Amino acid sequence: MTNSVFIIAEAGVNHNGSIDLAKQLVDVAVEAGANAVKFQTFKTEQLVTQAAQQADYQTANTGVKESQFSMLKRLELTAQNHLDLIAYCQHKNIEFMSTPFDMPSIELLHRLGMPRWKIPSGEITNYPYLKQIGGYNKQVILSTGMAVLADIEAAIEVLIAAGTARDNLTLLHATTDYPTQMHDVNLLAIQTMAQAFKLKVGYSDHTPGIEVPTAAVALGASIIEKHFTLDKTLPGPDHKASLEPHELNAMIRAIRSIEIALGDGIKRPSASEQKNKQVVRKSIVAKTAIQQGQQFSEQNLTIKRPGLGISPMRWNEIIGQRAQKNYQADELI
């Protein structure tokens, strides 16, 4: 492959509102070899109503039945937190990313100079939101959980009409359920979207483990996004569906190995195979002793290793010819 897969370590809200925990998550992402570490930017008052209820997975993962408002309020990052994290990421040589969930958060991240935008699945039908981000003409990663092709096409049109170059768009296949069950993954949708929109396509994974994102790379994903945490037992809505540090390390190692293994797609012997061709391929050899002038036949010829003599593909050409010399049994013709 000519382009390396861009791996986003999704810290999300797994910092639990603590800047120290957020910095520890940055350290884990750097150690694992991720290209970027991504957080979430929102003002709770702008994001949900006071009465909005948790998603079932949020209640299940937190063990607490409360409103989305009260849960999210504890997980906000301040503007100063953002400045601190951006500086820390620059110091650690990893790209800072954050997903905005409301218009003031978009404006904050724009002022802070974020170089690429990640639009979450829930905002794919949010026209003002899409138009605002589209107007910046930056790299845009659009998650497509819960969407059909018509939803995706409409969002792409808004982004492009607002000013985003088509080449700056990447789609992410995703399933908006935490954790995602294997029968809901539908990885082949990566190829469907690539064919339908002629855009780069990646994958945002919410399954347990690392098998599915690794497989997504083999199917052509150019971006992989995966939630991670310091400890799955920490309180919060996303920890249980996240990778722990050793798992994040393993996933990124596996992806980098798959990248190498994919190669360039040209079918030819590898350099390492060349030395084995003569050893494992076969030649036409004498099955019995053959006298000079005797006619070659299926009774006195056979096929054996090594591949240093006449190829067995010339069998019909050799049968019926006369021997130009004497041959011992097992001698190459």
C-alpha positions as CSV (number, residue, x, y, z in Angstrom):
1,M,0.0,0.0,0.0
2,T,1.3,3.5,-0.8
3,N,-0.6,5.3,1.9
4,S,-0.4,4.3,5.6
5,V,-3.7,3.8,7.4
6,F,-4.5,6.8,9.6
7,I,-5.2,5.5,13.1
8,I,-7.3,7.6,15.5
9,A,-7.2,6.6,19.1
10,E,-10.6,7.7,20.4
11,A,-10.3,8.9,24.0
12,G,-13.7,10.5,23.7
13,V,-15.0,11.2,27.2
14,N,-13.0,8.5,28.9
15,H,-11.1,11.2,30.7
16,N,-14.1,11.4,33.1
17,G,-13.7,15.2,33.2
18,S,-10.1,15.1,34.5
19,I,-7.3,16.8,32.5
20,D,-4.7,14.6,34.2
21,L,-6.6,11.5,33.0
22,A,-6.9,13.0,29.5
23,K,-3.1,13.5,29.4
24,Q,-2.6,9.9,30.5
25,L,-4.8,8.9,27.6
26,V,-2.6,10.9,25.2
27,D,0.5,9.1,26.6
28,V,-1.2,5.7,25.9
29,A,-2.0,6.7,22.3
30,V,1.5,7.9,21.7
31,E,3.0,4.7,23.1
32,A,0.7,2.6,21.0
33,G,1.7,4.4,17.8
34,A,-1.6,6.1,16.9
35,N,-1.5,9.0,14.4
36,A,-4.1,11.0,16.4
37,V,-5.8,11.1,19.7
38,K,-9.4,12.3,19.6
39,F,-11.6,13.8,22.3
40,Q,-15.2,15.2,22.3
41,T,-16.1,18.9,22.6
42,F,-19.5,20.0,23.7
43,K,-21.5,22.3,25.9
44,T,-24.1,20.2,27.6
45,E,-26.7,23.0,27.5
46,Q,-26.3,23.2,23.7
47,L,-26.3,19.4,23.1
48,V,-29.2,17.9,25.0
49,T,-32.4,19.0,26.7
50,Q,-32.7,18.7,30.4
51,A,-35.2,15.8,29.9
52,A,-33.2,13.8,27.3
53,Q,-32.8,10.2,28.6
54,Q,-29.7,8.1,28.3
55,A,-29.3,5.6,25.6
56,D,-29.7,2.0,26.8
57,Y,-26.0,1.3,26.4
58,Q,-25.2,4.4,28.6
59,T,-27.4,3.2,31.4
60,A,-26.0,-0.4,31.1
61,N,-22.4,0.8,31.0
62,T,-22.6,3.3,33.8
63,G,-25.0,1.4,36.0
64,V,-26.7,4.7,36.8
65,K,-30.1,5.8,35.6
66,E,-30.0,9.5,35.0
67,S,-30.6,12.1,32.3
68,Q,-28.1,12.6,29.5
69,F,-27.7,16.2,30.8
70,S,-26.4,15.2,34.2
71,M,-24.1,12.5,32.8
72,L,-22.6,14.7,30.1
73,K,-22.2,17.8,32.3
74,R,-19.5,15.8,34.3
75,L,-17.6,15.0,31.1
76,E,-17.2,18.5,29.6
77,L,-13.7,19.9,28.8
78,T,-13.2,23.6,29.2
79,A,-11.6,25.9,26.6
80,Q,-8.5,25.9,28.8
81,N,-8.5,22.1,29.0
82,H,-8.5,22.2,25.1
83,L,-5.5,24.6,25.1
84,D,-3.6,22.4,27.6
85,L,-4.3,19.2,25.6
86,I,-3.4,20.7,22.3
87,A,0.0,21.9,23.7
88,Y,0.5,18.5,25.3
89,C,-0.2,16.7,22.0
90,Q,2.2,19.0,20.2
91,H,4.9,18.2,22.8
92,K,4.2,14.4,22.4
93,N,4.2,14.7,18.6
94,I,0.7,13.3,18.1
95,E,-2.2,15.0,16.3
96,F,-5.0,16.5,18.5
97,M,-8.5,15.9,17.3
98,S,-11.9,16.5,18.9
99,T,-15.4,15.9,17.7
100,P,-17.7,18.9,18.2
101,F,-21.3,18.3,19.1
102,D,-22.8,21.8,18.9
103,M,-22.2,25.1,17.0
104,P,-20.2,26.9,19.8
105,S,-17.9,23.9,20.0
106,I,-17.3,24.0,16.2
107,E,-16.4,27.7,16.6
108,L,-14.0,26.9,19.5
109,L,-12.2,24.2,17.6
110,H,-11.9,26.4,14.6
111,R,-10.4,29.2,16.6
112,L,-7.9,26.7,18.1
113,G,-6.8,25.7,14.5
114,M,-7.8,22.1,14.5
115,P,-6.5,20.8,11.1
116,R,-9.2,18.1,10.4
117,W,-12.7,17.6,11.4
118,K,-14.5,14.4,12.5
119,I,-18.3,14.5,12.1
120,P,-20.0,12.0,14.3
121,S,-22.8,9.7,13.0
122,G,-25.5,11.6,15.0
123,E,-24.8,14.9,13.1
124,I,-25.0,13.5,9.5
125,T,-28.5,15.0,9.2
126,N,-27.7,18.3,10.9
127,Y,-27.7,20.8,8.0
128,P,-26.4,23.9,9.9
129,Y,-23.7,21.9,11.5
130,L,-22.5,20.3,8.2
131,K,-22.6,23.7,6.5
132,Q,-20.5,25.4,9.2
133,I,-17.8,22.7,9.0
134,G,-18.0,22.5,5.2
135,G,-17.2,26.2,5.0
136,Y,-13.7,25.7,6.5
137,N,-12.6,23.5,3.6
138,K,-10.4,21.3,5.8
139,Q,-10.1,17.5,5.8
140,V,-13.4,16.1,6.9
141,I,-14.1,12.6,8.2
142,L,-17.8,11.8,8.1
143,S,-19.1,8.9,10.3
144,T,-22.1,7.1,8.7
145,G,-23.6,5.1,11.6
146,M,-27.4,4.7,11.3
147,A,-27.3,6.1,7.8
148,V,-28.4,4.8,4.4
149,L,-26.7,5.8,1.1
150,A,-29.2,8.7,0.6
151,D,-28.3,10.2,4.0
152,I,-24.6,10.0,3.1
153,E,-25.1,11.5,-0.3
154,A,-27.1,14.4,1.1
155,A,-24.5,15.2,3.8
156,I,-21.7,15.1,1.1
157,E,-23.7,17.5,-1.0
158,V,-24.0,20.0,1.9
159,L,-20.3,19.8,2.7
160,I,-19.2,20.3,-0.9
161,A,-21.7,23.1,-1.5
162,A,-20.4,24.9,1.6
163,G,-16.9,24.8,0.3
164,T,-15.2,21.5,1.1
165,A,-13.2,20.0,-1.8
166,R,-14.4,16.5,-2.6
167,D,-10.9,15.2,-2.2
168,N,-10.9,16.4,1.4
169,L,-13.7,14.0,2.3
170,T,-13.4,10.5,3.9
171,L,-16.4,8.4,4.9
172,L,-16.3,6.1,8.0
173,H,-18.5,3.1,8.1
174,A,-19.8,2.6,11.6
175,T,-22.5,0.9,13.6
176,T,-23.9,3.1,16.4
177,D,-24.2,0.6,19.2
178,Y,-21.8,0.2,22.1
179,P,-20.5,-2.5,22.0
180,T,-21.5,-3.6,18.4
181,Q,-22.4,-7.2,17.9
182,M,-20.7,-9.1,15.1
183,H,-23.9,-9.7,13.2
184,D,-24.4,-5.9,13.0
185,V,-20.9,-5.0,11.7
186,N,-21.5,-5.4,7.9
187,L,-17.9,-4.7,7.0
188,L,-18.6,-5.1,3.3
189,A,-20.4,-1.8,3.4
190,I,-16.9,-0.2,3.3
191,Q,-16.6,-1.4,-0.3
192,T,-20.2,-0.5,-1.1
193,M,-19.6,3.1,0.0
194,A,-16.3,3.3,-1.9
195,Q,-17.9,2.2,-5.1
196,A,-21.0,4.4,-4.6
197,F,-19.2,7.7,-3.8
198,K,-15.7,7.2,-5.2
199,L,-14.3,8.5,-1.9
200,K,-11.8,7.2,0.6
201,V,-13.6,5.1,3.2
202,G,-12.5,4.1,6.7
203,Y,-14.0,2.4,9.7
204,S,-15.0,3.5,13.2
205,D,-15.2,0.4,15.3
206,H,-17.3,-0.3,18.4
207,T,-16.9,-4.1,18.6
208,P,-15.1,-5.8,21.4
209,G,-11.5,-6.8,20.5
210,I,-9.3,-6.0,17.6
211,E,-10.2,-8.5,14.9
212,V,-12.8,-6.3,13.1
213,P,-10.8,-3.1,12.6
214,T,-7.9,-5.3,11.4
215,A,-10.1,-6.9,8.9
216,A,-11.4,-3.5,7.8
217,V,-7.9,-2.6,6.7
218,A,-7.8,-5.7,4.5
219,L,-11.0,-4.5,2.9
220,G,-9.5,-1.1,2.1
221,A,-10.2,1.1,5.1
222,S,-7.9,4.2,5.0
223,I,-8.8,5.4,8.5
224,I,-9.4,3.3,11.6
225,E,-11.0,4.9,14.7
226,K,-11.2,2.9,18.0
227,H,-12.2,3.9,21.5
228,F,-9.7,3.2,24.2
229,T,-9.4,3.7,28.0
230,L,-6.9,3.3,30.8
231,D,-9.2,0.8,32.5
232,K,-12.5,-0.7,31.4
233,T,-13.8,-0.8,34.9
234,L,-13.7,3.0,35.3
235,P,-17.1,4.7,35.7
236,G,-18.5,6.3,32.5
237,P,-20.6,5.5,29.5
238,D,-17.8,4.3,27.1
239,H,-15.1,2.5,29.1
240,K,-16.6,-0.9,28.8
241,A,-16.7,-0.7,25.0
242,S,-13.1,0.5,24.8
243,L,-9.7,-1.1,24.4
244,E,-7.3,-1.1,27.3
245,P,-3.7,0.1,26.6
246,H,-2.3,-3.4,25.8
247,E,-5.2,-4.0,23.4
248,L,-4.7,-0.7,21.6
249,N,-1.0,-1.6,21.2
250,A,-2.0,-5.0,19.8
251,M,-4.5,-3.5,17.3
252,I,-2.1,-1.0,15.9
253,R,0.7,-3.7,15.5
254,A,-1.8,-5.9,13.7
255,I,-2.9,-3.1,11.4
256,R,0.7,-2.2,10.5
257,S,1.4,-5.9,9.8
258,I,-1.7,-6.1,7.5
259,E,-0.6,-3.0,5.7
260,I,2.7,-4.7,4.8
261,A,1.1,-8.0,4.0
262,L,-1.4,-6.3,1.5
263,G,1.5,-5.4,-0.8
264,D,0.9,-3.9,-4.2
265,G,-1.5,-6.4,-5.7
266,I,0.8,-7.5,-8.5
267,K,0.9,-11.3,-8.7
268,R,4.5,-12.4,-9.0
269,P,7.0,-14.5,-7.1
270,S,8.4,-12.6,-4.1
271,A,12.1,-12.3,-3.7
272,S,12.0,-14.9,-0.9
273,E,10.2,-17.4,-3.1
274,Q,12.7,-17.3,-6.0
275,K,15.2,-19.4,-4.1
276,N,12.6,-22.1,-3.5
277,K,11.3,-22.5,-7.1
278,Q,14.0,-25.1,-8.1
279,V,13.5,-27.0,-4.9
280,V,9.7,-27.4,-4.9
281,R,8.9,-27.5,-8.6
282,K,9.5,-30.6,-10.7
283,S,11.2,-31.8,-13.9
284,I,10.8,-34.6,-16.3
285,V,13.1,-37.5,-15.2
286,A,13.8,-41.1,-16.3
287,K,11.6,-43.6,-14.6
288,T,13.8,-46.4,-15.7
289,A,17.1,-46.7,-17.5
290,I,16.8,-45.4,-21.1
291,Q,19.1,-46.3,-24.0
292,Q,20.2,-43.8,-26.6
293,G,17.8,-43.9,-29.5
294,Q,15.0,-45.3,-27.4
295,Q,11.6,-43.5,-27.6
296,F,10.4,-41.5,-24.6
297,S,7.1,-42.8,-23.3
298,E,4.8,-42.7,-20.3
299,Q,6.4,-46.0,-19.3
300,N,10.0,-44.7,-19.0
301,L,9.4,-41.1,-17.9
302,T,8.1,-39.6,-14.7
303,I,7.9,-36.3,-12.8
304,K,10.0,-35.5,-9.8
305,R,11.8,-32.8,-7.9
306,P,14.0,-30.7,-8.3
307,G,12.9,-28.2,-11.0
308,L,16.3,-28.0,-12.6
309,G,15.4,-29.8,-15.8
310,I,12.7,-29.7,-18.5
311,S,9.4,-28.4,-17.2
312,P,6.6,-31.0,-16.9
313,M,4.4,-28.6,-18.9
314,R,6.4,-29.8,-22.0
315,W,5.4,-33.4,-21.3
316,N,3.4,-33.9,-24.6
317,E,6.4,-32.4,-26.5
318,I,8.9,-34.8,-25.0
319,I,6.7,-38.0,-25.3
320,G,7.6,-39.7,-28.6
321,Q,11.0,-38.1,-29.0
322,R,14.1,-40.3,-29.0
323,A,16.8,-40.2,-26.4
324,Q,20.0,-38.5,-27.5
325,K,22.0,-40.3,-24.9
326,N,21.8,-43.0,-22.2
327,Y,19.9,-42.2,-19.0
328,Q,20.0,-43.8,-15.6
329,A,16.8,-44.1,-13.6
330,D,16.1,-40.8,-11.7
331,E,18.3,-38.8,-14.1
332,L,16.9,-35.5,-15.4
333,I,16.0,-35.5,-19.1
